[in-house]
């Protein structure tokens, strides 16, 4: 159960990081 939680947290971090990176690229470019 603990491993599942970590896995979901990792996926959530990845998914929430992509838009931020795109936003940064948009502002810089």
C-alpha positions in Angstrom: 0.0 0.0 0.0 2.8 2.4 0.9 4.5 1.7 -2.5 1.3 2.4 -4.4 1.0 5.7 -2.6 4.6 6.6 -3.6 3.9 5.6 -7.1 0.8 7.8 -7.4 2.7 10.7 -5.8 5.5 10.3 -8.3 3.0 10.2 -11.2 1.3 13.3 -9.8 4.6 15.2 -9.6 5.5 14.3 -13.1 2.1 15.4 -14.5 2.2 18.6 -12.5 5.7 19.4 -13.6 5.1 19.2 -17.3 2.7 22.2 -17.5 5.1 24.3 -15.4 8.0 23.5 -17.8 5.8 24.4 -20.8 4.8 27.6 -19.1 8.4 28.5 -18.4 9.4 27.9 -22.0 6.4 30.0 -23.1 7.4 33.0 -20.9 11.1 32.7 -21.8 10.4 32.3 -25.5 
